[in-house]
Amino acid sequence: MDNPEISVLFADIVSFTEMSEKISSEKIVGFLNDMFSQFDDLTETYGVEKIKTIGDSYMVVSGMPVQREDHALTLFNLAKEMIKISAQFKDHNGNPIKLRIGINSGPAISGVIGKSKFAFDVWGDTINTAARLESYGSPDCIHMSKNTFDLVDYKDSNLERKTIQIRGKGLMDTVLVHI
């Protein structure tokens, strides 16, 4: 299915690998389940679609399967809530959990492929760029493409405009919002 204008969010736990080496597997799974369950509740509240989790990464889209004009703003507000929730959890040293979040907007393709373990998924440059924005982000910040930032229309001054080299895209104007 073609989705002409959506927004996609990737969230990742900062220093998760180090934390997972210090805590038992059972505690890690319990921790992820507790935090991601609260994120799942947020997706219902905001009316967005959780696509999947991969390890400590959480992926959400807005603007599909039902189109909505406020797709970028909705994910921006969701991201702020996710950062608040994550801070309630503690790492192996007792410090609040921090997230890196990337959001991008644009077209994407969605559907189910394959023969077994059917799962709805989303593909395209918009998704790849959101994932890269997350990886180039900073702890407890929301890293957005300029396009997404313009859709959000955020007026706070606690932000940093950056032009960065995005693998596969070249130079890209981005905005890092400090939460």
C-alpha contacts under 8 A as a table, 3 or more apart, distances in Angstrom:
res1	aa1	res2	aa2	distance
1	M	109	I	5.55
1	M	110	S	5.19
1	M	111	G	6.14
2	D	107	P	7.54
2	D	108	A	6.27
2	D	109	I	4.83
2	D	110	S	6.64
3	N	6	I	6.63
3	N	64	M	6.95
3	N	107	P	5.52
3	N	108	A	5.22
3	N	109	I	5.90
3	N	110	S	7.30
4	P	106	G	6.78
4	P	107	P	4.35
4	P	108	A	6.56
5	E	63	G	6.87
5	E	67	Q	7.76
5	E	105	S	6.75
5	E	106	G	4.81
5	E	107	P	4.75
5	E	108	A	7.41
6	I	61	V	6.93
6	I	62	S	5.75
6	I	63	G	4.66
6	I	64	M	6.66
6	I	67	Q	7.64
6	I	71	H	6.20
6	I	72	A	7.55
6	I	105	S	5.53
6	I	106	G	5.50
6	I	107	P	6.11
6	I	108	A	7.20
7	S	61	V	5.65
7	S	62	S	5.31
7	S	63	G	6.59
7	S	71	H	5.74
7	S	72	A	5.41
7	S	75	L	7.21
7	S	103	I	6.79
7	S	104	N	5.56
7	S	105	S	4.10
7	S	106	G	6.45
7	S	126	T	7.96
7	S	148	T	7.77
8	V	59	M	7.29
8	V	60	V	5.77
8	V	61	V	4.35
8	V	62	S	6.46
8	V	75	L	7.55
8	V	103	I	5.55
8	V	104	N	5.59
8	V	105	S	6.38
8	V	126	T	7.52
8	V	127	I	6.33
8	V	130	A	6.42
9	L	58	Y	7.98
9	L	59	M	5.66
9	L	60	V	5.18
9	L	61	V	6.23
9	L	75	L	6.80
9	L	79	A	7.95
9	L	101	I	6.90
9	L	102	G	5.65
9	L	103	I	4.50
9	L	104	N	6.88
9	L	130	A	6.38
9	L	131	A	7.77
10	F	57	S	6.78
10	F	58	Y	5.71
10	F	59	M	4.72
10	F	60	V	6.73
10	F	101	I	5.63
10	F	102	G	5.31
10	F	103	I	6.61
10	F	130	A	6.49
10	F	131	A	5.82
10	F	134	E	6.14
11	A	57	S	5.57
11	A	58	Y	5.16
11	A	59	M	6.62
11	A	99	L	6.28
11	A	100	R	5.65
11	A	101	I	4.41
11	A	102	G	6.61
11	A	134	E	6.68
12	D	56	D	5.82
12	D	57	S	4.53
12	D	58	Y	6.55
12	D	99	L	5.50
12	D	100	R	5.32
12	D	101	I	6.54
12	D	134	E	7.36
13	I	16	F	5.53
13	I	56	D	5.96
13	I	57	S	6.98
13	I	97	I	7.10
13	I	98	K	6.06
13	I	99	L	4.68
13	I	100	R	6.46
14	V	97	I	7.32
14	V	98	K	5.59
14	V	99	L	5.54
14	V	100	R	6.48
14	V	139	P	6.58
15	S	18	E	5.47
15	S	19	M	6.34
16	F	19	M	4.98
16	F	20	S	5.97
16	F	56	D	7.10
17	T	20	S	5.15
17	T	21	E	6.36
18	E	21	E	5.29
18	E	22	K	6.74
19	M	22	K	5.29
19	M	23	I	6.38
19	M	91	D	6.43
19	M	92	H	5.81
20	S	23	I	5.34
20	S	24	S	7.24
20	S	25	S	7.30
20	S	28	I	6.41
21	E	24	S	7.72
22	K	92	H	6.61
23	I	27	K	6.41
23	I	28	I	6.51
23	I	92	H	6.79
24	S	27	K	5.30
24	S	28	I	6.32
25	S	28	I	5.06
25	S	29	V	6.16
26	E	29	V	5.25
26	E	30	G	6.14
27	K	30	G	4.99
27	K	31	F	5.93
28	I	31	F	5.03
28	I	32	L	6.10
29	V	32	L	5.18
29	V	33	N	6.00
30	G	33	N	5.06
30	G	34	D	6.08
31	F	34	D	5.19
31	F	35	M	6.21
32	L	35	M	5.28
32	L	36	F	5.73
32	L	56	D	7.18
33	N	36	F	5.27
33	N	37	S	5.77
34	D	37	S	5.29
34	D	38	Q	6.59
35	M	38	Q	5.29
35	M	39	F	6.46
35	M	85	I	7.48
35	M	86	S	6.87
35	M	89	F	7.63
36	F	39	F	4.77
36	F	40	D	6.04
36	F	58	Y	7.82
37	S	40	D	4.88
37	S	41	D	6.35
38	Q	41	D	5.05
38	Q	42	L	6.47
38	Q	85	I	7.57
39	F	42	L	5.00
39	F	43	T	6.40
39	F	82	M	6.50
39	F	85	I	7.99
40	D	43	T	5.11
40	D	44	E	6.59
40	D	50	K	7.21
41	D	44	E	5.28
41	D	45	T	6.35
42	L	45	T	4.91
42	L	46	Y	6.06
42	L	78	L	7.00
42	L	81	E	7.92
43	T	46	Y	5.19
43	T	47	G	5.79
43	T	48	V	5.15
43	T	49	E	6.44
43	T	50	K	6.65
43	T	60	V	7.91
43	T	78	L	7.67
44	E	47	G	5.04
44	E	48	V	6.55
46	Y	74	T	6.83
46	Y	78	L	7.08
47	G	62	S	7.85
48	V	60	V	6.99
48	V	61	V	6.09
48	V	62	S	4.96
48	V	63	G	7.48
48	V	64	M	7.79
49	E	60	V	5.56
49	E	61	V	5.29
49	E	62	S	6.33
49	E	64	M	7.47
50	K	58	Y	7.86
50	K	59	M	6.05
50	K	60	V	4.34
50	K	61	V	6.51
51	I	59	M	5.55
51	I	60	V	5.43
51	I	61	V	6.99
51	I	120	F	7.00
51	I	121	D	6.20
51	I	122	V	7.70
52	K	58	Y	6.24
52	K	59	M	5.46
52	K	60	V	7.39
52	K	121	D	7.97
53	T	56	D	6.95
53	T	57	S	5.43
53	T	58	Y	4.56
53	T	59	M	6.18
54	I	57	S	5.09
54	I	58	Y	6.70
61	V	64	M	7.04
61	V	75	L	7.68
62	S	68	R	7.70
62	S	71	H	4.94
62	S	72	A	7.26
62	S	74	T	7.25
62	S	75	L	6.71
63	G	66	V	5.80
63	G	67	Q	4.38
63	G	68	R	4.95
63	G	69	E	7.42
63	G	70	D	7.86
63	G	71	H	5.12
64	M	67	Q	5.26
64	M	68	R	7.66
68	R	71	H	5.75
70	D	73	L	5.35
70	D	74	T	5.91
71	H	74	T	5.24
71	H	75	L	6.45
72	A	75	L	5.33
72	A	76	F	6.19
72	A	103	I	7.97
72	A	104	N	7.92
72	A	105	S	6.80
72	A	148	T	6.16
72	A	149	F	8.00
72	A	151	L	6.13
72	A	152	V	5.74
73	L	76	F	4.97
73	L	77	N	6.17
73	L	151	L	6.95
73	L	152	V	4.66
74	T	77	N	5.27
74	T	78	L	6.14
75	L	78	L	4.81
75	L	79	A	5.94
75	L	103	I	7.59
76	F	79	A	5.07
76	F	80	K	6.47
76	F	103	I	7.69
76	F	142	I	7.70
76	F	152	V	7.22
77	N	80	K	5.22
77	N	81	E	6.51
78	L	81	E	5.15
78	L	82	M	6.19
79	A	82	M	4.95
79	A	83	I	6.30
79	A	101	I	7.14
79	A	142	I	7.15
80	K	83	I	5.27
80	K	84	K	6.50
80	K	142	I	7.99
80	K	179	I	6.97
81	E	84	K	5.06
81	E	85	I	6.21
82	M	85	I	5.07
82	M	86	S	6.07
83	I	86	S	5.17
83	I	87	A	6.32
83	I	98	K	6.96
83	I	99	L	6.27
83	I	140	D	6.20
83	I	179	I	7.86
84	K	87	A	5.36
84	K	88	Q	6.97
85	I	88	Q	5.45
85	I	89	F	7.40
86	S	89	F	5.49
86	S	96	P	7.21
86	S	97	I	5.34
86	S	98	K	6.28
86	S	99	L	7.07
87	A	90	K	7.18
87	A	96	P	4.66
87	A	97	I	5.06
87	A	98	K	6.32
88	Q	96	P	6.38
88	Q	97	I	7.33
89	F	96	P	5.70
89	F	97	I	5.62
90	K	93	N	7.47
90	K	94	G	5.01
90	K	95	N	5.11
90	K	96	P	4.52
90	K	97	I	5.40
91	D	94	G	5.21
91	D	95	N	5.38
91	D	96	P	6.28
91	D	97	I	5.85
92	H	95	N	7.43
98	K	139	P	5.67
98	K	140	D	5.56
99	L	139	P	5.46
99	L	140	D	5.21
99	L	141	C	7.50
100	R	134	E	5.76
100	R	135	S	7.30
100	R	137	G	5.81
100	R	138	S	5.67
100	R	139	P	4.94
100	R	140	D	5.82
100	R	141	C	6.10
100	R	142	I	6.87
100	R	143	H	7.96
101	I	133	L	7.58
101	I	134	E	4.82
101	I	137	G	6.73
101	I	138	S	7.99
101	I	140	D	7.55
101	I	141	C	6.41
101	I	142	I	4.92
101	I	143	H	6.06
102	G	130	A	5.25
102	G	131	A	6.33
102	G	132	R	7.37
102	G	133	L	4.69
102	G	134	E	3.76
102	G	135	S	7.52
102	G	137	G	6.88
102	G	142	I	5.82
102	G	143	H	4.72
102	G	144	M	5.80
103	I	130	A	5.04
103	I	131	A	7.90
103	I	133	L	6.90
103	I	134	E	7.35
103	I	142	I	7.24
103	I	143	H	6.31
103	I	144	M	4.93
103	I	145	S	7.03
103	I	148	T	7.19
104	N	126	T	6.18
104	N	127	I	7.23
104	N	129	T	6.59
104	N	130	A	4.75
104	N	133	L	7.81
104	N	144	M	5.86
104	N	145	S	5.64
104	N	147	N	7.66
104	N	148	T	5.67
105	S	126	T	6.14
105	S	130	A	7.99
105	S	145	S	7.70
105	S	147	N	6.92
105	S	148	T	5.41
106	G	126	T	5.50
107	P	124	G	7.48
107	P	126	T	6.34
108	A	122	V	6.58
108	A	123	W	5.77
108	A	124	G	5.15
108	A	125	D	7.37
108	A	126	T	6.36
108	A	127	I	7.33
109	I	122	V	5.66
109	I	123	W	5.25
109	I	124	G	6.33
110	S	120	F	7.19
110	S	121	D	5.66
110	S	122	V	4.26
110	S	123	W	6.21
111	G	120	F	5.35
111	G	121	D	5.68
111	G	122	V	6.65
112	V	118	F	6.31
112	V	119	A	5.76
112	V	120	F	4.76
112	V	121	D	6.28
113	I	118	F	6.95
113	I	119	A	7.61
113	I	120	F	7.90
114	G	117	K	7.92
114	G	118	F	6.86
115	K	118	F	7.00
122	V	127	I	7.35
123	W	126	T	7.78
123	W	127	I	6.11
123	W	128	N	7.85
124	G	127	I	5.49
124	G	128	N	6.49
125	D	128	N	5.01
125	D	129	T	5.96
126	T	129	T	5.29
126	T	130	A	6.30
127	I	130	A	5.16
127	I	131	A	6.36
128	N	131	A	5.20
128	N	132	R	6.34
129	T	132	R	5.03
129	T	133	L	6.10
129	T	166	I	7.90
130	A	133	L	5.04
130	A	134	E	6.33
130	A	144	M	7.70
131	A	134	E	5.20
131	A	135	S	6.42
132	R	135	S	5.01
132	R	136	Y	6.16
132	R	166	I	6.96
132	R	167	R	7.75
133	L	136	Y	5.16
133	L	137	G	5.97
133	L	143	H	5.82
133	L	144	M	6.61
133	L	145	S	7.56
134	E	137	G	5.05
134	E	142	I	7.93
134	E	143	H	6.39
136	Y	143	H	7.89
137	G	141	C	6.86
137	G	142	I	7.18
137	G	143	H	5.51
137	G	176	L	7.23
138	S	141	C	5.51
138	S	142	I	7.79
138	S	143	H	7.72
138	S	176	L	7.94
140	D	178	H	6.70
140	D	179	I	5.97
141	C	176	L	6.31
141	C	177	V	5.42
141	C	178	H	4.61
141	C	179	I	5.59
142	I	176	L	5.68
142	I	177	V	5.11
142	I	178	H	6.72
142	I	179	I	7.48
143	H	174	T	7.00
143	H	175	V	5.80
143	H	176	L	4.41
143	H	177	V	6.35
144	M	147	N	7.91
144	M	148	T	5.98
144	M	149	F	5.98
144	M	174	T	5.61
144	M	175	V	5.29
144	M	176	L	6.37
145	S	148	T	5.27
145	S	149	F	6.22
145	S	172	M	7.57
145	S	173	D	6.39
145	S	174	T	4.43
145	S	175	V	6.28
146	K	149	F	4.93
146	K	150	D	6.07
146	K	173	D	5.62
146	K	174	T	4.88
146	K	175	V	6.12
147	N	150	D	5.24
147	N	151	L	6.48
148	T	151	L	5.04
148	T	152	V	6.26
149	F	152	V	5.04
149	F	153	D	6.22
149	F	154	Y	6.99
149	F	175	V	6.80
150	D	153	D	5.13
150	D	154	Y	7.70
156	D	159	L	7.28
158	N	177	V	6.26
158	N	178	H	5.73
158	N	179	I	7.80
159	L	175	V	6.78
159	L	176	L	5.54
159	L	177	V	4.35
159	L	178	H	5.72
160	E	175	V	5.66
160	E	176	L	5.05
160	E	177	V	6.46
160	E	178	H	7.96
161	R	173	D	7.36
161	R	174	T	5.95
161	R	175	V	4.51
161	R	176	L	6.36
162	K	173	D	5.86
162	K	174	T	5.20
162	K	175	V	5.94
162	K	176	L	7.46
163	T	171	L	6.27
163	T	172	M	5.33
163	T	173	D	4.40
163	T	174	T	5.96
164	I	170	G	7.93
164	I	171	L	5.38
164	I	172	M	5.45
164	I	173	D	6.62
164	I	174	T	7.25
165	Q	169	K	7.44
165	Q	170	G	5.15
165	Q	171	L	4.43
165	Q	172	M	6.29
166	I	169	K	5.27
166	I	170	G	5.25
166	I	171	L	6.14
166	I	172	M	6.57
167	R	170	G	6.31
169	K	172	M	7.32
